[in-house]
Amino acid sequence: MYDIAIVGAGPAGSSAALFTAKAGKKTLVIDSDKSMTKRAWLENHYGVEEITGPDLVEIGKKQAIKFGAEYISDSVTNITIKDSGFVIETENQTYEANQVILATGIAVDLAEKIGVKTKGGSEPRIKTVIDVDSHGATNVDGIWAAGTVAGVSVHTIITAGDGAKVAINVISKLNGERYVDHDVLKPKE
């Protein structure tokens, strides 16, 4: 049983995984390798002079893996509610998680299939997004959404920040108190 399963390993999904794994939550990321970021060239991502989308995605994965996140290449076909969380079915296996974060880019099919409400998108060429509250929660308790699929701008810096925000809110829910992750520079010796 995972604390958190994240569907999608683009900037939103991997940023969420970085925070959840670093917080000590058993984190699973399931990715179908269809990220829009895999086709991007970026010169507008704060703190990075320039980078290819594939390199940004790989660095994000490495950061989350460093803290214990597990990544699986597969496609999620269904998610069902069980007594203590969710059953996540993929083409090849079944997993269980207490909370789920959908970070599926522009794909809302899975969300609609499992009863998560959607609404019209406001970004160019993004017709439908998942209807979330300001914390990233959907109408299904325990299912959250982050990134472009949750209605934020498609820019990687924004989707990554949204993934982090939603992760902090999920961790806070699991911990029963507001979670903060601040690293501090170590003094020079």
Phi, psi and chi 1 to 4 in degrees:
 res  aa     phi    psi   chi1   chi2   chi3   chi4
   1 MET       -  124.8  168.8   75.3  100.9      -
   2 TYR   -91.8  149.5  -68.6   87.4      -      -
   3 ASP   -68.6  -43.5  -65.5  -48.3      -      -
   4 ILE  -140.9  130.1  -59.4  161.7      -      -
   5 ALA  -111.6  133.2      -      -      -      -
   6 ILE  -117.1  127.2  -59.7  166.8      -      -
   7 VAL  -100.4  108.2 -177.1      -      -      -
   8 GLY   114.6  131.6      -      -      -      -
   9 ALA  -119.5   28.6      -      -      -      -
  10 GLY   -77.2 -164.3      -      -      -      -
  11 PRO   -56.7  -40.5  -29.1   37.4      -      -
  12 ALA   -68.3  -48.1      -      -      -      -
  13 GLY   -66.1  -46.2      -      -      -      -
  14 SER   -72.5  -32.0  -75.0      -      -      -
  15 SER   -64.5  -42.5 -178.8      -      -      -
  16 ALA   -60.7  -44.3      -      -      -      -
  17 ALA   -63.2  -37.6      -      -      -      -
  18 LEU   -58.3  -47.5  170.1   59.1      -      -
  19 PHE   -69.9  -43.2  -84.8   84.6      -      -
  20 THR   -68.3  -42.0   60.0      -      -      -
  21 ALA   -67.9  -41.4      -      -      -      -
  22 LYS   -63.7  -27.6 -168.4  167.5 -178.2  -95.0
  23 ALA   -81.2    2.9      -      -      -      -
  24 GLY    85.1   11.8      -      -      -      -
  25 LYS   -86.2  134.5  -57.3  -57.4  178.9 -168.5
  26 LYS   -67.8  112.7 -171.5  170.7 -178.8 -173.2
  27 THR  -118.9  130.4  -58.4      -      -      -
  28 LEU  -118.0  132.1  173.2   67.0      -      -
  29 VAL  -117.3  123.4 -177.8      -      -      -
  30 ILE  -111.0  123.4  -55.5  167.7      -      -
  31 ASP  -131.8  134.8 -173.4   57.9      -      -
  32 SER   -93.8    4.3   63.8      -      -      -
  33 ASP    61.9   38.7 -160.5   31.2      -      -
  34 LYS  -119.0   23.3  -64.9  177.5 -176.9  166.0
  35 SER   -61.1  134.2  172.3      -      -      -
  36 MET   -59.5  -30.7  -69.2 -173.9  -63.2      -
  37 THR   -64.8  -22.5  -53.3      -      -      -
  38 LYS   -64.0  -14.8  -67.0  -88.8 -176.1  128.9
  39 ARG  -107.4    8.7  -60.2 -175.6  -53.3  -90.7
  40 ALA   -98.5  152.3      -      -      -      -
  41 TRP  -118.0  127.2  171.4 -105.4      -      -
  42 LEU  -119.9  125.4  -55.0  161.5      -      -
  43 GLU  -129.6   15.7  -67.3 -173.9   73.5      -
  44 ASN  -127.8   26.1   61.7   -6.1      -      -
  45 HIS  -103.4  112.9 -164.3  101.1      -      -
  46 TYR   -49.4  135.4  176.3   79.8      -      -
  47 GLY    84.0   -1.3      -      -      -      -
  48 VAL  -129.2  122.7  177.9      -      -      -
  49 GLU   -63.6  -50.9  -71.5 -176.5   24.3      -
  50 GLU  -164.9  148.6   56.9 -173.3   39.7      -
  51 ILE  -162.0  150.4 -168.5  167.9      -      -
  52 THR   -79.7  151.8   68.1      -      -      -
  53 GLY   -56.2  -47.3      -      -      -      -
  54 PRO   -58.3  -38.1  -28.3   36.4      -      -
  55 ASP   -67.1  -41.3  -74.8  -14.0      -      -
  56 LEU   -60.7  -44.0 -177.2   71.6      -      -
  57 VAL   -62.5  -43.8  168.4      -      -      -
  58 GLU   -65.8  -40.9  -77.9  -51.7  -52.8      -
  59 ILE   -62.9  -43.0  -69.3  167.9      -      -
  60 GLY   -59.6  -43.9      -      -      -      -
  61 LYS   -61.2  -46.4  -75.4 -178.6 -177.9 -180.0
  62 LYS   -60.1  -40.3  -74.4  178.5 -174.0  174.0
  63 GLN   -61.6  -44.9  -72.3  176.6  -63.3      -
  64 ALA   -70.1  -39.7      -      -      -      -
  65 ILE   -63.0  -36.9  -71.2  168.2      -      -
  66 LYS   -52.6  -34.3  172.2 -175.3  172.9 -177.3
  67 PHE   -98.7    7.1  -67.3  106.4      -      -
  68 GLY   108.1    1.8      -      -      -      -
  69 ALA   -64.8  142.1      -      -      -      -
  70 GLU  -104.6  134.8  -63.4  175.8   43.3      -
  71 TYR  -114.0  137.0  -80.8   73.9      -      -
  72 ILE  -131.0  132.9  -65.5  169.2      -      -
  73 SER   -89.5  111.8  -67.4      -      -      -
  74 ASP  -172.0  169.5 -152.4  -17.9      -      -
  75 SER  -113.0  129.7  -66.6      -      -      -
  76 VAL   -77.9  129.0  175.2      -      -      -
  77 THR  -104.7  -25.1   56.0      -      -      -
  78 ASN  -164.3  153.6 -161.5   20.8      -      -
  79 ILE  -134.3  128.4  -61.6  173.9      -      -
  80 THR  -124.8  152.0   53.8      -      -      -
  81 ILE   -81.9  136.3  -60.7  171.5      -      -
  82 LYS  -126.4  178.6   58.8  173.4 -104.8  154.5
  83 ASP   -51.6  -46.5  -69.1  -16.6      -      -
  84 SER  -118.9   44.7   59.7      -      -      -
  85 GLY   135.8 -133.4      -      -      -      -
  86 PHE  -138.0  151.8  -59.5   91.0      -      -
  87 VAL  -106.6  123.4  174.7      -      -      -
  88 ILE  -107.2  115.7  -60.3  104.1      -      -
  89 GLU   -99.7  132.0  -61.5  169.5   40.4      -
  90 THR  -115.1  179.5   69.0      -      -      -
  91 GLU   -63.3  -24.9  -70.0  178.1   -8.2      -
  92 ASN  -118.1  -16.0  -61.1  -56.4      -      -
  93 GLN  -160.8  175.3 -154.5  163.1  -22.3      -
  94 THR  -126.4  139.7  -59.7      -      -      -
  95 TYR  -131.0  160.6  -55.1   92.6      -      -
  96 GLU  -124.4  141.8  -66.9 -176.2   10.1      -
  97 ALA  -147.7  150.1      -      -      -      -
  98 ASN   -73.3  -39.9 -178.0  -81.8      -      -
  99 GLN  -131.9  153.6  -56.8  -74.6  -59.5      -
 100 VAL  -131.1  135.5  174.0      -      -      -
 101 ILE  -115.3  120.8  -60.5  173.3      -      -
 102 LEU   -90.3  118.0  -59.5  174.5      -      -
 103 ALA  -129.8   59.9      -      -      -      -
 104 THR   -98.0   22.6   52.2      -      -      -
 105 GLY    65.2 -112.4      -      -      -      -
 106 ILE  -103.1    0.6   59.2  171.7      -      -
 107 ALA   -89.2  117.6      -      -      -      -
 108 VAL  -111.7    0.3  -64.8      -      -      -
 109 ASP   -54.6  -48.8  -47.7    6.6      -      -
 110 LEU   -61.3  -46.1  175.7   64.1      -      -
 111 ALA   -57.5  -47.9      -      -      -      -
 112 GLU   -64.5  -38.0  -68.8  175.4  -24.4      -
 113 LYS   -61.8  -34.9  177.8  179.3 -179.2  178.4
 114 ILE   -98.1   10.6   62.1  175.5      -      -
 115 GLY    88.8   13.1      -      -      -      -
 116 VAL   -81.8  130.5  171.1      -      -      -
 117 LYS   -70.4  143.3  -71.0 -177.8 -177.4  171.5
 118 THR  -122.2  170.9   57.4      -      -      -
 119 LYS  -152.4  173.0   63.9 -178.5 -176.8  178.6
 120 GLY   -66.2  142.1      -      -      -      -
 121 GLY   -86.2  159.1      -      -      -      -
 122 SER  -110.6  -11.6   59.0      -      -      -
 123 GLU   -80.6  149.8  -73.1  -70.7  -63.2      -
 124 PRO   -56.4  135.4  -23.5   32.4      -      -
 125 ARG    66.4    5.8  -62.9  178.9  -62.1  -76.8
 126 ILE  -105.8   97.0  -51.5  -66.3      -      -
 127 LYS   -74.6  -39.2  -69.9 -176.7  173.0   53.8
 128 THR  -136.7  139.1  -51.7      -      -      -
 129 VAL  -133.3  166.0  -63.4      -      -      -
 130 ILE   -78.1  136.1  -64.5  172.7      -      -
 131 ASP   -81.4  109.7 -169.4    4.7      -      -
 132 VAL  -122.0  159.2  -63.8      -      -      -
 133 ASP   -86.5 -174.8   67.7   12.4      -      -
 134 SER   -66.5  -13.3   62.8      -      -      -
 135 HIS   -95.5  -11.5  -58.6  -74.7      -      -
 136 GLY    98.8    4.7      -      -      -      -
 137 ALA   -78.9  144.1      -      -      -      -
 138 THR   -98.9 -175.2   71.0      -      -      -
 139 ASN   -72.0  -12.3   62.8  -61.2      -      -
 140 VAL  -100.8  112.8  178.1      -      -      -
 141 ASP   -56.2  123.8 -171.5   35.9      -      -
 142 GLY    98.3   -8.6      -      -      -      -
 143 ILE  -110.2  126.1  -63.7 -175.2      -      -
 144 TRP  -119.5  166.6  -52.3   71.8      -      -
 145 ALA  -141.3  146.8      -      -      -      -
 146 ALA  -143.1  150.2      -      -      -      -
 147 GLY    88.3 -157.1      -      -      -      -
 148 THR   -55.4  -39.6  -58.1      -      -      -
 149 VAL   -64.1  -21.4   78.9      -      -      -
 150 ALA   -95.9    9.5      -      -      -      -
 151 GLY    96.1    4.5      -      -      -      -
 152 VAL   -89.4  164.9  -57.9      -      -      -
 153 SER   -54.2  148.1  172.8      -      -      -
 154 VAL   -72.3   -6.9  -61.0      -      -      -
 155 HIS   -64.5  133.9  -62.2   89.8      -      -
 156 THR   -58.8  -36.6   59.6      -      -      -
 157 ILE   -64.3  -34.2 -168.0   77.0      -      -
 158 ILE   -78.5  -43.4  -63.3  169.9      -      -
 159 THR   -66.9  -36.8   60.3      -      -      -
 160 ALA   -64.1  -42.9      -      -      -      -
 161 GLY   -64.3  -37.7      -      -      -      -
 162 ASP   -66.8  -39.6 -164.8   55.4      -      -
 163 GLY   -60.2  -42.0      -      -      -      -
 164 ALA   -64.2  -44.1      -      -      -      -
 165 LYS   -59.6  -48.4  173.3 -165.6   85.4  173.6
 166 VAL   -64.5  -41.0  172.3      -      -      -
 167 ALA   -59.2  -44.1      -      -      -      -
 168 ILE   -59.3  -40.3  -67.5  -66.2      -      -
 169 ASN   -68.9  -37.5  -68.0  -32.4      -      -
 170 VAL   -67.4  -45.8  174.2      -      -      -
 171 ILE   -59.0  -43.9  -63.4  162.3      -      -
 172 SER   -59.8  -42.1  -63.3      -      -      -
 173 LYS   -62.6  -47.0  177.6  179.7  179.1  173.5
 174 LEU   -64.2  -36.9  -69.8  172.7      -      -
 175 ASN   -80.7  -19.3  -71.0   -7.6      -      -
 176 GLY    77.8   11.7      -      -      -      -
 177 GLU  -158.2  158.9   63.8 -177.4    9.3      -
 178 ARG   -61.3  128.9 -172.4   70.3 -178.9  159.0
 179 TYR   -99.8  138.0  174.8   76.6      -      -
 180 VAL  -131.5  138.1  176.6      -      -      -
 181 ASP  -124.4   96.0  176.8    4.3      -      -
 182 HIS  -120.8  117.9  -70.8  161.9      -      -
 183 ASP   -88.5  150.1  -66.3  -33.5      -      -
 184 VAL  -124.6  139.0  178.0      -      -      -
 185 LEU   -57.5  136.4  -83.7  174.5      -      -
 186 LYS   -83.4  137.7  -65.1 -177.7 -179.9   25.1
 187 PRO   -63.3  145.9    4.3   -3.5      -      -
 188 LYS   -72.2  142.0  -67.9 -178.3 -178.6 -179.3
 189 GLU   -88.5      -  -64.1 -179.7   14.9      -
